[in-house]
Amino acid sequence: MTKIVKKTRKIKLLNISFTLFLVLGTAFIFSTTLLRSYNVALSAKVSKMNAEIAELSKEKETLKLQISELSSYNRVTAIVGDELSYDSGNFVTVVETNEEE
């Protein structure tokens, strides 16, 4: 009878380290690429928000200017002077000091 001999494979330290190096290198390249693309996406969002903030700030300043022009004393007296007789007792000046920014 012939004897069956089983060969046991020995795992060498060099094979394990090479496989680990390949896996870690692939993971590093993948994570670096993923983080760069995420960083670019965030930078685009930030620049878009900054442009929107600048546009809204300009619009806010324009609206403040329009409010000050429309609420000027001369304009109010001109409008009221046409319709009513001018009596300083009929006017009440309201000043709003609560300014949010």
C-alpha positions, 0 to 999 in steps of 0.5 A, a space after each residue: 500500500 502506498 502511503 498518502 502524504 499530506 503536504 502542509 503549506 507554511 505561510 511565510 512572513 514575507 507573503 503576509 507582509 506583501 499582501 498586507 502592504 498591497 491591501 493597505 496601499 490600495 486602501 490609502 489610495 482609495 481614501 485619499 481620492 475620496 477625501 480629495 473629491 469630498 474636499 473639492 465638493 465642500 470648497 464649491 459649496 463654501 464659495 457658492 454660499 459666500 457669493 450668495 451672502 455677498 449678493 444678499 448683503 448688497 440687497 440688504 443695503 439697497 433695501 435699507 437705502 430705499 427704506 430711509 428714502 421712503 420714510 424721510 420727513 420731506 416725503 411724508 410731509 409732501 404726501 400728507 400736505 396734498 391731502 390734509 392740512 399740515 398740523 404738527 400735532 397730527 404726526 407721530 414719529 416712530 423710531 425703531 431702534 431694534 436692528 438685527 444683523 
